[in-house]
């Protein structure tokens, strides 16, 4: 795939505010991909930084995110295990995540050594998941594309936001994440009007093609409905043909 062209197409047709983010899991890291430098409070923070640069992370870089280590099946340290236990205890006490909920949280089936993040146009190795930060109108087109590519609607997931990555890898199907309170605290780009749409990278060309067609169709149909509304509110009762003719005359 030409990821530069696909990224440009997604940016234009969905009017995205930031580059799509590519994620891949690996036991090794290519020599031209730098290791992450710095510290983050949660693994989802890497999504925001990956919109502007390429880097690789290890389990150590995720050390302050017990939940992310769990969902991504990274090698846990003793501190990870303690933090995960403590976090789950608090979640259970709050009724936020109970023991009965745990089996329903997707986790990566294999144990990777590294996670590689990159802006989609800059990918240096084949990604597994592509993340889009989207609003409701963009999600409309994406769910329409999913129904045509997957022949079913994408699931809408809640906490934890990072579980959307193993969800897509494990199923090979796109998924919508509504985020979680943690991700919304750690990610500046994940504001109240934004969600995350994750696409399996092997189907990215199919999605890009459908999104382009559906975006054009939505633009035309939106104009049609706007003109029709104006006519009806003006006291008219236009037929479909009359509304189409009015639109063609614009």
N, C-alpha and C positions, 0 to 999 in steps of 0.2 A: 504494500500500500504506500501511496505517497502521503505521508502524514502531514506535510506542510499544506498540500492542497486541501486535504480533508479538514484540517483545522481552520483554514481560511473559509471554507464553505460553511462550517458550523458557526463560526463567528459572525459571518454575514447573514445567513439565513435565520439564525436564532437571535441575532442582535445581542450576543453575549458580551458581558462587561469585562471578562478576563479570559485568557487562553485556557482551553481544556487541559486537564492535567492527566498525564499518563503514569501508570503505576505498574511495576513488574516485580516479581519475587525471584530471587536467584541464590545459588550457593556460592557464586563468585561475582566479582564486579570488574567490568572492563577497565583497563588501565587509564582510559581517558575520562572516566567519570570520577569526580572528586568525592571524598568522604564528607559527610555533613560536619560542619563546624558550628558549635554552639550548643545551646540547651533549650528544650521546649518542655512545657508543662504537660502536653498531650500530643500523641502521635498525629492527630488530625491537623495539628498546626502545620505539619509538613505539606499538606495539600495546598495551603495558601502560598507558602514559599515556593512550591514547585511550579506555580504559574509563571514564575519569572526566571528560574534557573534549574539546572540539572544537578542532582546529587544522590548519593547512596547512604542509607542508614543501616545500622546493625541493631541488635537487641539493646545494646548499651545506650544508643541514642533515644530509645523509647523507655528508658529506665524509670521515668517519673509517671508513666502511663500504664498502670497495671491492667486496665481494661483493654487498651490497645494491644498490649503484649498477649493477652488472652485471646482476643478475636483474631489476631494475625498469627497466632500459634508460634510466636518467637520464643527463643530459649529463655526460660524464666530464671532469674536469680533468686536467692533466698529472700531478698528484699521485695522482689516482685510478688512472690507468693504471699508474704506477710501483708503487703499493701492490698493485694487482690482479696484476701480473706477479710481484711478490715473494711474495705470498700463494700464488699457484698453484705457484710453484717449491717452496715449503715443502711444500704439500699433495702435490705429486708425489713429492718425496723421501721423505715419510712413507708413501706408498702410499695416501693418504687420498682425493685426487682426482687422477686421472691425466689426461693429454691425451685419452685415449680416453673418459673419463667426461664431458668438457665438453659434447659435443653432446646428452647426455641430461638436462642441467640446464635446466629451463624458464626462458626470459627473455621479458619483455614484448615484443610485436611492434612496438608503437608507442612513440614517445619522448614521454613526458608532460613538461610543465613543472613540475607540482606534484602532490603526493600529499596528499589530504585525509583526515584521520582523525577519527573521532567515535564516541561511544557510540551504539549503534543507535537508542535512543529519541530522540536529539537531532539526527539527520541533517538537514541543511539542503539537500542536493542528493542526487539519486539515486545510491546507492552501486553499486559493481560487485562487491565481495566482502564477505562478513561472516565474521568469525573468532569461533570459540567455543573457550574453554579448557576442556578436558574430561578426565574420568578414564575408566577402562575401561568402567564400567557405563553412562556417558553415551554413550560411543562405540558401545556395543552398539545402542542405540536409533537413533543417527544412521546407522549402516551399514544397519540394517533399513529406515530411511526412504529411504536412497539406492537400495537395491535396488528399491523401489517407484516412486520418482520417476524415477530414471535407467535402471531396468531393468538395472543392473549394479552390481557392488561398487565402492566408491571405492578408488583406489590409496592405498597407505600409503607416504609419502615420507620419506626421510631428509635428509641434508645437501644444500644449506643449507636451513634452515627457511623463509627468505624466499621460496624458489622456489615455495612452495605458492600464493602470490598470482598470479604469472603462469600457473601451471599451471591454476588455476580460470578465469582470464580467457581464456586461449587455447583451452581445451576447452569451456567452458560447463558443466562438471560439477564436482561436489563432490570434495574430496580431503582425506585425513587426512595431517597432518604429524607425525611423531614427534619433530620438533625436530632440533637439532644441538647439538654441545658448545658452540658459540658462543652460540646463543640461550639455552641453559640457564645460561650464565655471566652473561649480560646481563639476563635477565628473572627477577625474583624470583618471579613467579607461575608460571613454568614449572619446577615441581619434578619430582622423579623419577616421580611418579605422574600427571603431566599431559601431555597432547598437545594439538594444535591441529587443529580441524576447520574447514575453509573451505567456504563455501557460495556459489554464484553468486547475487547479490542478486536477479536477475530471477526466480529460482525460490523465493525465500524464503517466499512464502505457501504454496506447495505443500509445502515442507518442514515449515513450522510446523503445517499441518493433519495431515500424516502423523505427525509427532512426538507431537502431542497424543494421537492414537489409539493409537499404539504404546506410549507411556508408560503409558497406562491399562491396555492389554493386558498389558504386562510386570508391572505391579503385581499384577494379578489372578492371572496365571500363576505368579508367584513364590510367592504365598501357597499356591496349589494344590500346587506342587512341595514346599514346606516341610512342609505337612501330610502329603503322601504319603510323604515321607522318614521323618517321625516314625512313621507307621504301619508302614512296612516295617522300620525299625530296632527296633520293638517286637514283631516277629515276625509281623506280619499280612501278608496278600497282597491288598490292596484292588484292586477293579476301578476303572476310570476313573470310572464312575458313582458308586461308593461314595466316591471321593475328592472328586468334585464335590459330592455331597450333604453331606459333612463340611464342605467349604468354605462352602457356602450356609448351614450352621447356625451358623457362627461369628459 
